Amino acid sequence: MPKRFENYDRVAVITGSDSGIGEATAVALAVSGFDIGVTYRSDKTGAESTAEKVRAAGRRCEVRHLDLTDLPGAAAVIDELADALGGLGVLVNNAGTGIRTPVVDTGFEQWRQVLSVDLDGPFLCAQRAARRMITSGRGGRIINITSVHEHAPRIGAGAYCAAKGGLGLLTKVMAQELAEHGITVNAVAPGEIATPMTDNEDVDPHGVERPGVPVGRPGDANEVAAVVALLAEPRAAYVTGASWPVDGGMLLMGPQAGSHLKSGDWRNG
């Protein structure tokens, strides 16, 4: 009979967890009973704040610096955190960046920086996590935070879309390869979420109108974290290779536009 994989380490590493979706995910997983590894690139204060919230939830936390432009060496932080926390059961590849530049105006260094952070880094971090999980023989979870732009293009975001699209397909390949080891690999694809990356930090999304999004507003980081927390649990063992949009229905709009519509006239057909 196939082996059951339900006892993987209750340790989760979340990259880029000093703010936004990463911070919310760290807290959600702590509440779910995971010890947490937090990483940051420049906001050490934010990372320490996340760690305080994790510890307030009764879980252990370790904080490390991680710069995904310094590859391949930077990915060693995954093993460092796993060693410090006594194992690794969940990796959430959340750290990311982007630019708003037309393809014809995108410099190669800009292109490489986005690809490094949004694709090369998650690949190397996931590779290290998967190797540890295979060695442990207890299974695990790898969850990649992509974007609705894993699925749909956006003008001025060629590098970002290329990286997130690539990460989406990497997710599927890893899901196929790692399933026999009890490791599921999924993507979570946020739409517009009220975070520093979208210039909406500390904004209540329920007070912001987005007529072109069926739900009518941006999302909250905690709404993304809730989906990650579900996928991180043993009970999600039969879900792998999927991409979970958390976008208020934005992708359903297709050619009708989405977040940049100025009115709700589309609702009238």
C-alpha positions in Angstrom: 0.0 0.0 0.0 1.1 3.6 -0.6 2.9 5.1 2.4 1.0 7.7 4.6 2.8 11.0 5.1 1.2 12.8 8.0 4.0 13.4 10.4 6.2 15.9 8.7 8.0 18.4 10.9 5.8 21.2 12.3 8.4 23.7 11.2 7.7 26.2 8.4 10.1 28.6 6.7 8.5 31.6 5.0 10.8 33.8 2.8 10.1 37.5 2.8 8.1 37.4 6.0 9.0 40.8 7.4 5.7 42.3 6.1 2.6 41.8 4.0 1.6 38.3 2.9 4.8 36.8 4.4 4.1 38.2 7.8 0.5 37.2 7.7 1.4 33.7 6.6 4.0 33.3 9.4 1.4 34.3 12.0 -1.3 32.0 10.5 1.1 29.0 10.5 2.2 29.7 14.0 -1.4 29.7 15.1 -1.8 26.4 13.3 1.0 24.9 15.4 4.2 25.5 13.4 7.5 26.8 14.6 8.6 29.5 12.1 11.7 30.6 10.2 11.4 34.2 9.2 13.6 35.8 6.5 14.0 39.4 5.4 16.1 41.3 2.9 16.2 44.9 4.3 13.6 45.3 7.0 15.1 43.6 10.0 12.7 45.6 12.3 9.8 44.2 10.4 11.2 40.7 10.6 11.6 41.0 14.4 8.1 42.3 14.7 6.8 39.2 12.8 8.9 37.0 15.2 7.3 38.6 18.2 3.9 37.8 16.9 4.9 34.2 16.3 6.2 33.9 19.8 3.1 35.5 21.2 1.2 32.6 19.5 3.3 30.2 21.6 5.7 29.0 18.9 9.5 29.2 18.4 10.9 31.5 15.8 14.3 32.1 14.2 15.1 35.2 12.0 17.7 35.2 9.2 18.7 37.7 6.5 18.1 36.5 2.9 18.9 38.4 -0.3 17.8 36.4 -3.3 20.0 38.5 -5.7 23.0 36.8 -4.0 22.6 33.4 -5.5 23.2 30.5 -5.3 24.7 30.9 -1.8 21.9 32.8 -0.2 19.6 29.8 -0.4 21.7 28.1 2.2 19.5 30.0 4.8 16.8 27.3 4.3 19.1 24.7 5.7 20.4 27.1 8.4 16.8 27.7 9.6 15.9 24.1 9.4 18.9 23.2 11.5 18.1 25.9 14.1 14.5 24.8 14.4 15.1 21.1 14.3 13.5 20.2 10.9 11.5 21.4 8.0 8.0 20.4 7.0 6.8 23.5 5.1 8.5 26.0 2.8 6.6 29.0 1.6 8.4 30.9 -1.2 7.0 34.3 -0.7 9.9 36.8 -1.2 9.4 38.7 -4.5 10.0 41.8 -6.4 8.9 43.5 -9.6 9.3 46.5 -11.9 6.9 48.5 -14.0 8.9 48.9 -17.3 7.9 48.1 -20.9 9.8 45.2 -22.3 11.7 47.3 -24.8 12.9 49.6 -22.1 13.9 46.9 -19.6 17.6 46.7 -19.0 19.2 43.3 -18.7 20.3 44.0 -15.1 16.6 44.8 -14.3 15.5 41.7 -16.0 18.0 39.5 -14.2 17.2 41.0 -10.8 13.5 40.2 -11.1 14.2 36.7 -12.5 16.7 36.1 -9.7 14.4 37.0 -6.9 11.1 35.7 -8.3 12.3 32.5 -10.1 15.9 31.5 -9.4 15.5 32.1 -5.7 12.3 30.0 -5.2 13.9 27.2 -7.3 17.0 27.0 -5.2 15.1 27.3 -1.9 12.6 24.7 -3.0 15.3 22.4 -4.1 17.0 22.6 -0.7 13.7 22.1 1.1 12.8 19.1 -1.0 16.1 17.4 -0.4 15.6 17.7 3.3 12.0 16.5 3.2 13.0 13.5 1.0 15.8 12.6 3.5 13.5 12.8 6.4 11.1 10.4 4.8 8.1 12.2 6.4 6.8 14.3 3.5 6.1 18.0 3.5 4.6 21.0 1.8 6.1 23.5 -0.7 3.9 26.5 -1.4 5.0 29.1 -4.0 3.4 32.5 -3.9 3.1 33.5 -7.5 0.5 36.0 -8.7 -2.5 36.3 -11.0 0.2 37.3 -13.5 1.3 33.6 -13.4 -1.9 33.2 -15.5 -2.5 36.6 -17.2 -0.2 39.2 -18.7 0.1 42.8 -17.6 1.6 45.7 -19.7 4.8 46.9 -18.2 5.5 43.7 -16.2 7.3 41.5 -18.7 10.0 40.4 -16.3 7.5 39.8 -13.5 5.1 37.9 -15.6 7.9 35.7 -17.1 9.2 34.9 -13.6 5.8 34.1 -12.1 4.7 32.1 -15.1 7.9 30.1 -14.9 7.4 29.6 -11.2 3.9 28.3 -11.9 5.2 25.6 -14.3 8.1 24.8 -12.0 5.4 24.2 -9.3 3.7 21.6 -11.5 6.9 19.8 -12.4 8.0 19.6 -8.8 4.5 18.4 -7.8 4.9 15.5 -10.3 8.4 14.6 -9.2 7.9 14.9 -5.4 4.5 13.3 -5.0 6.0 9.8 -4.3 7.8 11.3 -1.4 4.7 12.7 0.2 5.6 16.2 -0.7 2.9 18.4 -2.2 3.8 21.5 -4.3 1.2 24.1 -4.9 1.0 27.8 -6.0 -1.0 30.5 -4.4 -1.7 33.4 -6.9 -2.8 36.6 -5.3 -4.5 39.5 -7.1 -4.2 43.0 -5.7 -3.6 42.6 -2.0 -3.2 45.5 0.5 0.5 45.2 1.1 3.6 47.4 0.8 4.3 45.9 -2.6 1.1 47.4 -4.0 1.5 50.7 -2.1 -1.5 49.8 0.1 0.2 49.1 3.4 -2.0 49.6 6.4 -5.1 50.2 4.2 -8.4 48.5 5.1 -9.2 46.9 1.8 -12.9 46.9 2.6 -12.8 50.7 2.3 -11.2 50.7 -1.2 -13.4 50.4 -4.3 -12.4 48.2 -7.2 -15.3 48.2 -9.6 -13.7 45.9 -12.0 -13.1 43.1 -9.5 -16.2 41.0 -8.8 -15.7 41.1 -5.0 -15.3 44.9 -5.4 -12.2 45.5 -3.4 -8.5 44.6 -3.0 -7.7 41.6 -0.8 -6.2 41.4 2.7 -2.9 39.6 3.4 -4.7 37.4 5.9 -7.0 36.1 3.2 -4.0 34.9 1.3 -2.4 33.4 4.4 -5.6 31.4 5.1 -5.2 29.6 1.8 -1.5 28.9 2.5 -2.4 27.6 5.9 -4.9 25.2 4.5 -2.4 23.8 1.9 0.2 23.4 4.6 -1.9 21.0 6.6 -1.7 17.1 6.4 -5.4 17.1 5.5 -4.5 18.8 2.1 -2.4 15.8 1.1 -4.4 15.1 -2.1 -3.9 18.6 -3.4 -0.8 19.1 -5.5 0.3 20.8 -8.7 -2.5 23.4 -8.4 -2.5 27.2 -8.6 -5.0 28.8 -6.2 -6.0 32.3 -7.3 -6.8 34.6 -4.3 -8.0 37.5 -6.4 -11.6 38.3 -5.6 -12.6 36.9 -9.0 -10.2 39.2 -11.0 -9.1 36.4 -13.4 -12.7 35.7 -14.2 -12.9 39.1 -15.9 -10.6 38.2 -18.8 -10.9 40.7 -21.6 -13.5 42.6 -19.5 -10.4 44.0 -17.7 -10.4 43.6 -13.9 -8.8 45.8 -11.3 -8.5 48.9 -13.5 -12.2 49.4 -14.5 -13.6 52.6 -13.2 -17.2 51.6 -13.0 -19.4 48.6 -12.4 -21.3 48.9 -15.7 -19.9 45.5 -16.8 -22.3 43.9 -14.3 -25.2 44.9 -16.5 -24.0 42.8 -19.4 
